[in-house]
Amino acid sequence: MTQLDITTEAVVIKNGDLNIDGYLATPKQNGEFPAVIVIQEIFGVNDHIKDVTRRFAKEGYVAIAPAIYQRLEPGFETGYTPEAIEIGRKYKNQTKASELLSDIQATIDHLYTLPQVKKTGVGTIGFCFGGHVVYLVATLPEIKATASFYGAGVANWKPGEEGKATVNCTPDITGTLYAFFGKEDGSIPQEQVDMIEQALKENNIPHKIFRYEGAEHGFFCDQRGSYNAEAAQDAWPKVLELFKSEL
């Protein structure tokens, strides 16, 4: 498919009294397009997340990246230093599942106000903490397709809810879920991947799990030292296949 010309802009997503910063990328040509929400790593809506958002627009989607740390640190974006990881994790640990669900629902509602967006369901893709968040919000009824990249903690943690795990939300997932993991990811033991896969199977959720030999955490991000070109280049067409079939 020919890559489309696109426009990008900073937008504000209203959620009650909260104004959430968003980065929106839209094909220039006329018509209606399916929508995709891109959910950040712990590093904010940084260059990598904006790049992924633009990549979707060039493929024929209206794509938006909401700032999921808006309640904690508006405008937060950073690189991949040890200090950045520390502060990004600090904010991650202050998030709450109920607020994340509310903010992503507000993002869907915002997309549905745009004339060029098809109102027939959206896709989500998330990386790192975003990979966890997209699993959590896959329970929202409008989300038809989810691509979760190395979402740590799904099997044993739920934001803001002690003693709970996001994997227990699996029965409420409403669409199709693809999950991508590196076999050398120190933050996601393979037995946790097995638990996620088992939950998806037991609850008859349409899904595929991809495990990449030699790939570490962050393997899709070409700005991180853990970038694995082979795994990233294999995963991207699978994501496009998912969204094309479901959206």
ChimeraX commands (.cxc) that place a marker at each C-alpha (Angstrom):
marker #1 position 0.00,0.00,0.00 radius 0.5
marker #1 position 1.21,3.49,-0.86 radius 0.5
marker #1 position 2.00,5.58,2.19 radius 0.5
marker #1 position -0.40,8.48,2.60 radius 0.5
marker #1 position 0.49,12.12,3.19 radius 0.5
marker #1 position -0.44,13.13,6.72 radius 0.5
marker #1 position -0.90,16.09,9.03 radius 0.5
marker #1 position -0.02,16.16,12.73 radius 0.5
marker #1 position -1.16,18.41,15.53 radius 0.5
marker #1 position -1.28,18.80,19.29 radius 0.5
marker #1 position -4.82,18.38,20.60 radius 0.5
marker #1 position -6.63,18.52,23.93 radius 0.5
marker #1 position -8.78,15.57,25.01 radius 0.5
marker #1 position -11.47,16.60,27.50 radius 0.5
marker #1 position -12.26,14.27,30.38 radius 0.5
marker #1 position -14.50,16.23,32.74 radius 0.5
marker #1 position -12.32,18.92,34.28 radius 0.5
marker #1 position -9.13,17.26,33.04 radius 0.5
marker #1 position -7.47,18.41,29.82 radius 0.5
marker #1 position -5.32,15.59,28.42 radius 0.5
marker #1 position -2.62,16.48,25.92 radius 0.5
marker #1 position -2.74,14.40,22.76 radius 0.5
marker #1 position -0.66,14.01,19.60 radius 0.5
marker #1 position -2.88,13.44,16.56 radius 0.5
marker #1 position -1.83,12.22,13.12 radius 0.5
marker #1 position -4.36,12.15,10.28 radius 0.5
marker #1 position -4.24,11.21,6.59 radius 0.5
marker #1 position -4.59,14.29,4.37 radius 0.5
marker #1 position -6.89,12.68,1.85 radius 0.5
marker #1 position -10.66,12.90,2.16 radius 0.5
marker #1 position -12.65,10.03,3.57 radius 0.5
marker #1 position -13.34,8.14,6.76 radius 0.5
marker #1 position -10.60,6.12,8.43 radius 0.5
marker #1 position -10.47,3.68,11.34 radius 0.5
marker #1 position -8.85,5.05,14.50 radius 0.5
marker #1 position -5.91,3.79,16.55 radius 0.5
marker #1 position -4.84,4.90,20.04 radius 0.5
marker #1 position -1.09,4.68,20.69 radius 0.5
marker #1 position -0.22,4.34,24.37 radius 0.5
marker #1 position 3.18,5.45,25.60 radius 0.5
marker #1 position 5.95,3.71,27.48 radius 0.5
marker #1 position 6.88,5.08,30.90 radius 0.5
marker #1 position 8.81,7.78,29.03 radius 0.5
marker #1 position 5.82,9.88,27.98 radius 0.5
marker #1 position 4.61,10.86,24.51 radius 0.5
marker #1 position 8.17,11.15,23.24 radius 0.5
marker #1 position 9.78,10.97,19.77 radius 0.5
marker #1 position 9.30,7.20,19.49 radius 0.5
marker #1 position 5.59,7.30,20.35 radius 0.5
marker #1 position 5.01,10.21,17.97 radius 0.5
marker #1 position 6.84,8.31,15.24 radius 0.5
marker #1 position 4.63,5.24,15.72 radius 0.5
marker #1 position 1.55,7.50,15.64 radius 0.5
marker #1 position 2.66,8.98,12.32 radius 0.5
marker #1 position 3.36,5.51,10.92 radius 0.5
marker #1 position -0.26,4.53,11.49 radius 0.5
marker #1 position -1.57,7.68,9.81 radius 0.5
marker #1 position 0.57,6.93,6.74 radius 0.5
marker #1 position -1.10,3.49,6.65 radius 0.5
marker #1 position -4.59,4.98,6.57 radius 0.5
marker #1 position -5.57,5.40,10.22 radius 0.5
marker #1 position -6.40,8.41,12.35 radius 0.5
marker #1 position -3.94,7.86,15.19 radius 0.5
marker #1 position -3.74,9.59,18.55 radius 0.5
marker #1 position -1.31,9.33,21.47 radius 0.5
marker #1 position -2.84,10.59,24.74 radius 0.5
marker #1 position -0.58,11.63,27.63 radius 0.5
marker #1 position -1.45,9.04,30.25 radius 0.5
marker #1 position 0.67,10.84,32.87 radius 0.5
marker #1 position -1.37,14.06,32.47 radius 0.5
marker #1 position -2.73,13.85,36.01 radius 0.5
marker #1 position 0.77,13.46,37.45 radius 0.5
marker #1 position 3.15,15.45,35.26 radius 0.5
marker #1 position 1.70,17.40,32.32 radius 0.5
marker #1 position 4.06,17.63,29.36 radius 0.5
marker #1 position 6.26,14.80,30.58 radius 0.5
marker #1 position 8.50,13.21,27.98 radius 0.5
marker #1 position 12.00,11.89,28.35 radius 0.5
marker #1 position 14.67,9.64,26.90 radius 0.5
marker #1 position 15.98,6.27,28.07 radius 0.5
marker #1 position 18.62,7.03,30.70 radius 0.5
marker #1 position 18.61,5.21,34.06 radius 0.5
marker #1 position 17.35,8.44,35.65 radius 0.5
marker #1 position 14.51,8.64,33.12 radius 0.5
marker #1 position 13.55,5.03,33.85 radius 0.5
marker #1 position 13.44,5.78,37.58 radius 0.5
marker #1 position 11.13,8.79,37.24 radius 0.5
marker #1 position 8.96,7.07,34.60 radius 0.5
marker #1 position 8.44,4.12,36.93 radius 0.5
marker #1 position 7.61,6.47,39.79 radius 0.5
marker #1 position 4.76,7.96,37.78 radius 0.5
marker #1 position 3.64,4.52,36.57 radius 0.5
marker #1 position 3.30,3.39,40.18 radius 0.5
marker #1 position 1.02,6.36,40.90 radius 0.5
marker #1 position -1.47,5.60,38.14 radius 0.5
marker #1 position -4.86,4.05,38.85 radius 0.5
marker #1 position -6.74,1.57,36.69 radius 0.5
marker #1 position -10.01,3.50,37.03 radius 0.5
marker #1 position -8.38,6.73,35.82 radius 0.5
marker #1 position -6.59,5.01,32.93 radius 0.5
marker #1 position -9.89,3.46,31.79 radius 0.5
marker #1 position -11.60,6.85,32.08 radius 0.5
marker #1 position -8.86,8.68,30.15 radius 0.5
marker #1 position -8.82,6.15,27.30 radius 0.5
marker #1 position -12.64,6.23,27.10 radius 0.5
marker #1 position -12.35,10.03,26.84 radius 0.5
marker #1 position -9.81,9.54,24.03 radius 0.5
marker #1 position -12.27,7.28,22.17 radius 0.5
marker #1 position -15.02,9.87,22.69 radius 0.5
marker #1 position -12.68,12.57,21.30 radius 0.5
marker #1 position -11.87,10.47,18.22 radius 0.5
marker #1 position -15.58,9.95,17.59 radius 0.5
marker #1 position -16.08,13.73,17.38 radius 0.5
marker #1 position -13.73,13.88,14.36 radius 0.5
marker #1 position -15.54,13.72,11.01 radius 0.5
marker #1 position -12.81,11.62,9.36 radius 0.5
marker #1 position -13.02,8.84,11.99 radius 0.5
marker #1 position -15.14,5.73,11.42 radius 0.5
marker #1 position -17.42,5.20,14.41 radius 0.5
marker #1 position -17.24,1.40,14.27 radius 0.5
marker #1 position -14.64,0.69,16.95 radius 0.5
marker #1 position -11.00,1.55,17.53 radius 0.5
marker #1 position -7.69,-0.23,17.86 radius 0.5
marker #1 position -5.06,0.27,20.53 radius 0.5
marker #1 position -1.33,-0.36,20.60 radius 0.5
marker #1 position 0.86,0.09,23.66 radius 0.5
marker #1 position 4.48,-0.43,24.57 radius 0.5
marker #1 position 6.09,-1.17,27.96 radius 0.5
marker #1 position 3.66,0.28,30.53 radius 0.5
marker #1 position 1.42,1.09,27.58 radius 0.5
marker #1 position 1.41,-2.62,26.75 radius 0.5
marker #1 position -0.08,-3.19,30.20 radius 0.5
marker #1 position -2.56,-0.33,29.81 radius 0.5
marker #1 position -3.92,-1.60,26.47 radius 0.5
marker #1 position -4.60,-5.00,28.07 radius 0.5
marker #1 position -6.50,-3.24,30.85 radius 0.5
marker #1 position -8.54,-1.02,28.53 radius 0.5
marker #1 position -9.27,-3.86,26.07 radius 0.5
marker #1 position -12.37,-4.28,28.28 radius 0.5
marker #1 position -13.89,-1.05,26.88 radius 0.5
marker #1 position -16.67,-1.94,24.44 radius 0.5
marker #1 position -15.46,0.23,21.53 radius 0.5
marker #1 position -12.01,-1.39,21.44 radius 0.5
marker #1 position -12.06,-4.05,18.73 radius 0.5
marker #1 position -8.33,-4.77,18.38 radius 0.5
marker #1 position -5.43,-4.59,20.84 radius 0.5
marker #1 position -1.69,-4.89,20.16 radius 0.5
marker #1 position 0.17,-5.22,23.46 radius 0.5
marker #1 position 3.97,-4.97,23.34 radius 0.5
marker #1 position 5.94,-6.24,26.37 radius 0.5
marker #1 position 3.43,-5.08,28.96 radius 0.5
marker #1 position 5.08,-5.94,32.27 radius 0.5
marker #1 position 3.03,-6.76,35.36 radius 0.5
marker #1 position -0.18,-7.87,33.61 radius 0.5
marker #1 position -0.01,-11.22,35.41 radius 0.5
marker #1 position 0.67,-9.89,38.91 radius 0.5
marker #1 position -0.23,-6.18,39.21 radius 0.5
marker #1 position -3.07,-3.76,38.54 radius 0.5
marker #1 position -2.47,0.00,38.70 radius 0.5
marker #1 position -3.61,1.43,42.01 radius 0.5
marker #1 position -5.29,-1.77,43.22 radius 0.5
marker #1 position -3.19,-3.69,45.71 radius 0.5
marker #1 position -3.40,-7.46,45.57 radius 0.5
marker #1 position -5.11,-7.46,42.16 radius 0.5
marker #1 position -3.81,-8.32,38.68 radius 0.5
marker #1 position -4.89,-6.96,35.31 radius 0.5
marker #1 position -4.92,-10.49,33.85 radius 0.5
marker #1 position -8.09,-11.08,35.90 radius 0.5
marker #1 position -9.88,-8.60,33.59 radius 0.5
marker #1 position -9.41,-11.03,30.68 radius 0.5
marker #1 position -13.04,-12.32,30.67 radius 0.5
marker #1 position -14.22,-8.76,29.94 radius 0.5
marker #1 position -12.04,-8.21,26.84 radius 0.5
marker #1 position -14.38,-7.43,23.96 radius 0.5
marker #1 position -12.16,-7.69,20.85 radius 0.5
marker #1 position -9.10,-9.45,19.47 radius 0.5
marker #1 position -5.76,-9.19,21.27 radius 0.5
marker #1 position -2.24,-9.76,19.93 radius 0.5
marker #1 position 0.61,-9.72,22.47 radius 0.5
marker #1 position 4.31,-9.46,21.65 radius 0.5
marker #1 position 7.09,-10.49,24.04 radius 0.5
marker #1 position 10.86,-10.87,23.95 radius 0.5
marker #1 position 12.14,-14.13,25.37 radius 0.5
marker #1 position 15.08,-12.26,26.96 radius 0.5
marker #1 position 12.87,-9.67,28.65 radius 0.5
marker #1 position 14.06,-9.54,32.25 radius 0.5
marker #1 position 10.91,-7.75,33.41 radius 0.5
marker #1 position 8.46,-10.36,32.04 radius 0.5
marker #1 position 9.31,-13.97,32.96 radius 0.5
marker #1 position 8.06,-16.51,30.42 radius 0.5
marker #1 position 5.81,-18.10,33.05 radius 0.5
marker #1 position 3.90,-14.79,33.20 radius 0.5
marker #1 position 3.49,-14.90,29.42 radius 0.5
marker #1 position 2.16,-18.45,29.86 radius 0.5
marker #1 position -0.37,-17.18,32.44 radius 0.5
marker #1 position -1.61,-14.49,30.06 radius 0.5
marker #1 position -1.89,-16.97,27.20 radius 0.5
marker #1 position -3.78,-19.42,29.43 radius 0.5
marker #1 position -6.24,-16.73,30.56 radius 0.5
marker #1 position -6.94,-15.71,26.96 radius 0.5
marker #1 position -7.51,-19.34,25.96 radius 0.5
marker #1 position -9.73,-20.16,28.93 radius 0.5
marker #1 position -11.93,-17.15,28.25 radius 0.5
marker #1 position -12.14,-17.76,24.50 radius 0.5
marker #1 position -10.70,-14.35,23.66 radius 0.5
marker #1 position -9.53,-14.23,20.02 radius 0.5
marker #1 position -5.76,-13.80,20.37 radius 0.5
marker #1 position -2.25,-14.52,19.18 radius 0.5
marker #1 position 0.89,-14.50,21.34 radius 0.5
marker #1 position 4.27,-13.85,19.72 radius 0.5
marker #1 position 7.52,-14.66,21.54 radius 0.5
marker #1 position 10.78,-13.49,19.97 radius 0.5
marker #1 position 14.03,-15.35,20.52 radius 0.5
marker #1 position 16.88,-13.10,21.63 radius 0.5
marker #1 position 14.63,-10.05,22.04 radius 0.5
marker #1 position 14.70,-7.94,25.21 radius 0.5
marker #1 position 12.30,-5.44,26.76 radius 0.5
marker #1 position 11.76,-2.50,24.41 radius 0.5
marker #1 position 12.71,-4.45,21.28 radius 0.5
marker #1 position 10.34,-2.46,19.04 radius 0.5
marker #1 position 11.81,0.95,19.89 radius 0.5
marker #1 position 14.59,1.94,17.46 radius 0.5
marker #1 position 15.78,4.60,19.92 radius 0.5
marker #1 position 16.63,2.12,22.68 radius 0.5
marker #1 position 19.70,-0.02,23.08 radius 0.5
marker #1 position 17.44,-3.07,23.26 radius 0.5
marker #1 position 16.08,-2.48,19.74 radius 0.5
marker #1 position 15.87,-5.74,17.82 radius 0.5
marker #1 position 15.35,-4.96,14.14 radius 0.5
marker #1 position 14.42,-8.53,13.20 radius 0.5
marker #1 position 11.72,-8.81,15.87 radius 0.5
marker #1 position 10.40,-5.29,15.25 radius 0.5
marker #1 position 10.18,-5.84,11.50 radius 0.5
marker #1 position 8.35,-9.13,12.04 radius 0.5
marker #1 position 5.88,-7.61,14.51 radius 0.5
marker #1 position 4.80,-4.54,12.53 radius 0.5
marker #1 position 3.03,-6.39,9.66 radius 0.5
marker #1 position 1.26,-8.55,12.25 radius 0.5
marker #1 position -0.12,-5.41,13.90 radius 0.5
marker #1 position -1.27,-4.04,10.54 radius 0.5
marker #1 position -2.90,-7.40,9.74 radius 0.5
marker #1 position -4.77,-7.30,13.07 radius 0.5
marker #1 position -6.07,-3.77,12.57 radius 0.5
marker #1 position -6.97,-4.37,8.93 radius 0.5
marker #1 position -9.03,-7.44,9.81 radius 0.5
marker #1 position -10.82,-5.98,12.87 radius 0.5
marker #1 position -11.26,-2.26,12.22 radius 0.5
marker link #1:1,2 radius 0.2
marker link #1:2,3 radius 0.2
marker link #1:3,4 radius 0.2
marker link #1:4,5 radius 0.2
marker link #1:5,6 radius 0.2
marker link #1:6,7 radius 0.2
marker link #1:7,8 radius 0.2
marker link #1:8,9 radius 0.2
marker link #1:9,10 radius 0.2
marker link #1:10,11 radius 0.2
marker link #1:11,12 radius 0.2
marker link #1:12,13 radius 0.2
marker link #1:13,14 radius 0.2
marker link #1:14,15 radius 0.2
marker link #1:15,16 radius 0.2
marker link #1:16,17 radius 0.2
marker link #1:17,18 radius 0.2
marker link #1:18,19 radius 0.2
marker link #1:19,20 radius 0.2
marker link #1:20,21 radius 0.2
marker link #1:21,22 radius 0.2
marker link #1:22,23 radius 0.2
marker link #1:23,24 radius 0.2
marker link #1:24,25 radius 0.2
marker link #1:25,26 radius 0.2
marker link #1:26,27 radius 0.2
marker link #1:27,28 radius 0.2
marker link #1:28,29 radius 0.2
marker link #1:29,30 radius 0.2
marker link #1:30,31 radius 0.2
marker link #1:31,32 radius 0.2
marker link #1:32,33 radius 0.2
marker link #1:33,34 radius 0.2
marker link #1:34,35 radius 0.2
marker link #1:35,36 radius 0.2
marker link #1:36,37 radius 0.2
marker link #1:37,38 radius 0.2
marker link #1:38,39 radius 0.2
marker link #1:39,40 radius 0.2
marker link #1:40,41 radius 0.2
marker link #1:41,42 radius 0.2
marker link #1:42,43 radius 0.2
marker link #1:43,44 radius 0.2
marker link #1:44,45 radius 0.2
marker link #1:45,46 radius 0.2
marker link #1:46,47 radius 0.2
marker link #1:47,48 radius 0.2
marker link #1:48,49 radius 0.2
marker link #1:49,50 radius 0.2
marker link #1:50,51 radius 0.2
marker link #1:51,52 radius 0.2
marker link #1:52,53 radius 0.2
marker link #1:53,54 radius 0.2
marker link #1:54,55 radius 0.2
marker link #1:55,56 radius 0.2
marker link #1:56,57 radius 0.2
marker link #1:57,58 radius 0.2
marker link #1:58,59 radius 0.2
marker link #1:59,60 radius 0.2
marker link #1:60,61 radius 0.2
marker link #1:61,62 radius 0.2
marker link #1:62,63 radius 0.2
marker link #1:63,64 radius 0.2
marker link #1:64,65 radius 0.2
marker link #1:65,66 radius 0.2
marker link #1:66,67 radius 0.2
marker link #1:67,68 radius 0.2
marker link #1:68,69 radius 0.2
marker link #1:69,70 radius 0.2
marker link #1:70,71 radius 0.2
marker link #1:71,72 radius 0.2
marker link #1:72,73 radius 0.2
marker link #1:73,74 radius 0.2
marker link #1:74,75 radius 0.2
marker link #1:75,76 radius 0.2
marker link #1:76,77 radius 0.2
marker link #1:77,78 radius 0.2
marker link #1:78,79 radius 0.2
marker link #1:79,80 radius 0.2
marker link #1:80,81 radius 0.2
marker link #1:81,82 radius 0.2
marker link #1:82,83 radius 0.2
marker link #1:83,84 radius 0.2
marker link #1:84,85 radius 0.2
marker link #1:85,86 radius 0.2
marker link #1:86,87 radius 0.2
marker link #1:87,88 radius 0.2
marker link #1:88,89 radius 0.2
marker link #1:89,90 radius 0.2
marker link #1:90,91 radius 0.2
marker link #1:91,92 radius 0.2
marker link #1:92,93 radius 0.2
marker link #1:93,94 radius 0.2
marker link #1:94,95 radius 0.2
marker link #1:95,96 radius 0.2
marker link #1:96,97 radius 0.2
marker link #1:97,98 radius 0.2
marker link #1:98,99 radius 0.2
marker link #1:99,100 radius 0.2
marker link #1:100,101 radius 0.2
marker link #1:101,102 radius 0.2
marker link #1:102,103 radius 0.2
marker link #1:103,104 radius 0.2
marker link #1:104,105 radius 0.2
marker link #1:105,106 radius 0.2
marker link #1:106,107 radius 0.2
marker link #1:107,108 radius 0.2
marker link #1:108,109 radius 0.2
marker link #1:109,110 radius 0.2
marker link #1:110,111 radius 0.2
marker link #1:111,112 radius 0.2
marker link #1:112,113 radius 0.2
marker link #1:113,114 radius 0.2
marker link #1:114,115 radius 0.2
marker link #1:115,116 radius 0.2
marker link #1:116,117 radius 0.2
marker link #1:117,118 radius 0.2
marker link #1:118,119 radius 0.2
marker link #1:119,120 radius 0.2
marker link #1:120,121 radius 0.2
marker link #1:121,122 radius 0.2
marker link #1:122,123 radius 0.2
marker link #1:123,124 radius 0.2
marker link #1:124,125 radius 0.2
marker link #1:125,126 radius 0.2
marker link #1:126,127 radius 0.2
marker link #1:127,128 radius 0.2
marker link #1:128,129 radius 0.2
marker link #1:129,130 radius 0.2
marker link #1:130,131 radius 0.2
marker link #1:131,132 radius 0.2
marker link #1:132,133 radius 0.2
marker link #1:133,134 radius 0.2
marker link #1:134,135 radius 0.2
marker link #1:135,136 radius 0.2
marker link #1:136,137 radius 0.2
marker link #1:137,138 radius 0.2
marker link #1:138,139 radius 0.2
marker link #1:139,140 radius 0.2
marker link #1:140,141 radius 0.2
marker link #1:141,142 radius 0.2
marker link #1:142,143 radius 0.2
marker link #1:143,144 radius 0.2
marker link #1:144,145 radius 0.2
marker link #1:145,146 radius 0.2
marker link #1:146,147 radius 0.2
marker link #1:147,148 radius 0.2
marker link #1:148,149 radius 0.2
marker link #1:149,150 radius 0.2
marker link #1:150,151 radius 0.2
marker link #1:151,152 radius 0.2
marker link #1:152,153 radius 0.2
marker link #1:153,154 radius 0.2
marker link #1:154,155 radius 0.2
marker link #1:155,156 radius 0.2
marker link #1:156,157 radius 0.2
marker link #1:157,158 radius 0.2
marker link #1:158,159 radius 0.2
marker link #1:159,160 radius 0.2
marker link #1:160,161 radius 0.2
marker link #1:161,162 radius 0.2
marker link #1:162,163 radius 0.2
marker link #1:163,164 radius 0.2
marker link #1:164,165 radius 0.2
marker link #1:165,166 radius 0.2
marker link #1:166,167 radius 0.2
marker link #1:167,168 radius 0.2
marker link #1:168,169 radius 0.2
marker link #1:169,170 radius 0.2
marker link #1:170,171 radius 0.2
marker link #1:171,172 radius 0.2
marker link #1:172,173 radius 0.2
marker link #1:173,174 radius 0.2
marker link #1:174,175 radius 0.2
marker link #1:175,176 radius 0.2
marker link #1:176,177 radius 0.2
marker link #1:177,178 radius 0.2
marker link #1:178,179 radius 0.2
marker link #1:179,180 radius 0.2
marker link #1:180,181 radius 0.2
marker link #1:181,182 radius 0.2
marker link #1:182,183 radius 0.2
marker link #1:183,184 radius 0.2
marker link #1:184,185 radius 0.2
marker link #1:185,186 radius 0.2
marker link #1:186,187 radius 0.2
marker link #1:187,188 radius 0.2
marker link #1:188,189 radius 0.2
marker link #1:189,190 radius 0.2
marker link #1:190,191 radius 0.2
marker link #1:191,192 radius 0.2
marker link #1:192,193 radius 0.2
marker link #1:193,194 radius 0.2
marker link #1:194,195 radius 0.2
marker link #1:195,196 radius 0.2
marker link #1:196,197 radius 0.2
marker link #1:197,198 radius 0.2
marker link #1:198,199 radius 0.2
marker link #1:199,200 radius 0.2
marker link #1:200,201 radius 0.2
marker link #1:201,202 radius 0.2
marker link #1:202,203 radius 0.2
marker link #1:203,204 radius 0.2
marker link #1:204,205 radius 0.2
marker link #1:205,206 radius 0.2
marker link #1:206,207 radius 0.2
marker link #1:207,208 radius 0.2
marker link #1:208,209 radius 0.2
marker link #1:209,210 radius 0.2
marker link #1:210,211 radius 0.2
marker link #1:211,212 radius 0.2
marker link #1:212,213 radius 0.2
marker link #1:213,214 radius 0.2
marker link #1:214,215 radius 0.2
marker link #1:215,216 radius 0.2
marker link #1:216,217 radius 0.2
marker link #1:217,218 radius 0.2
marker link #1:218,219 radius 0.2
marker link #1:219,220 radius 0.2
marker link #1:220,221 radius 0.2
marker link #1:221,222 radius 0.2
marker link #1:222,223 radius 0.2
marker link #1:223,224 radius 0.2
marker link #1:224,225 radius 0.2
marker link #1:225,226 radius 0.2
marker link #1:226,227 radius 0.2
marker link #1:227,228 radius 0.2
marker link #1:228,229 radius 0.2
marker link #1:229,230 radius 0.2
marker link #1:230,231 radius 0.2
marker link #1:231,232 radius 0.2
marker link #1:232,233 radius 0.2
marker link #1:233,234 radius 0.2
marker link #1:234,235 radius 0.2
marker link #1:235,236 radius 0.2
marker link #1:236,237 radius 0.2
marker link #1:237,238 radius 0.2
marker link #1:238,239 radius 0.2
marker link #1:239,240 radius 0.2
marker link #1:240,241 radius 0.2
marker link #1:241,242 radius 0.2
marker link #1:242,243 radius 0.2
marker link #1:243,244 radius 0.2
marker link #1:244,245 radius 0.2
marker link #1:245,246 radius 0.2
marker link #1:246,247 radius 0.2
view
